[in-house]
Amino acid sequence: MAGEGDEDVPRDAKIVKSLLKSMGVEDYEPRVIHQFLELWYRYVVEVLTDAQIYSEHAGKSTIDCDDVKLAIQSKVNFSFSQPPPREVLLELAANRNKIPLPKSIAGPGIPLPPEQDTLISPNYQLIVPRKPASHAPEETEEDEENGDPSQSSQEQQQQQTTDLPNRTPQRVSFPLSKRSN
C-alpha cells in the first residue's frame, strides 16, 4: 500500500508517509494518511488559536514564537498526563495491601464478605403514615332503605368501626450499620 502513486500526493501526505516509514510501519491502509493529516491540521489550528489568544492578552498585534511555545506547552500540560513514578505506585500499593481483606461467609454458593461490608444490607426506615379516621360516615339513600329503622345511628357507627381494622400507625425499621473507614 505504501509507496504507490507518490507523484500525485501532496507534500504533507509525503511527510506523513516518511514518518510512518521511519517508525518501521510498512503496510497500512491509505486512509491512515488522511486520518493523520486531519489530526495534524486540527492540532495546528488549536495551537494557533491558543497562541492568538495569548498574543491578544499580552497586547501584541501579531503572534510570535513565545506565544506558540506557550500554547504548545499548555496543550502538553493539560491534554496529556504522565503516570506517577513506579516508586510512588509501589508505596501506594504497599499501604493499601497492609489492610487485610474482610473475612468471607462460608456457605453454599458464592462466598460473600460480612454483611456490614456489603451494599445489599437494608439501610432504610419505612414509616407507614396514619390515615385520619372519618368522624361519621355519610348515609346514602341505599343505607337508609336497607338499614334497620330501630337501630340508632350511634349503634351503626359502632358497628362500622368494629368492621374496620385498627388504624394505628405502624413503624418498620431496620438497623443502620455503621461503616468504619
Sequence and secondary structure as in RCSB ss.txt:
>XXXX:A:sequence
MAGEGDEDVPRDAKIVKSLLKSMGVEDYEPRVIHQFLELWYRYVVEVLTDAQIYSEHAGKSTIDCDDVKLAIQSK
VNFSFSQPPPREVLLELAANRNKIPLPKSIAGPGIPLPPEQDTLISPNYQLIVPRKPASHAPEETEEDEENGDPS
QSSQEQQQQQTTDLPNRTPQRVSFPLSKRSN
>XXXX:A:secstr
 TTTTTTSS HHHHHHHHHHHHTT     THHHHHHHHHHHHHHHHHHHHHHHHHHHTT SS  HHHHHHHHHHH
HHHH      HHHHHHHHHHHHTS     B SSSS B  GGG S S   EEEE      SS    HHHHHHS TT
S HHHHHHHHHHHS     EEEE        
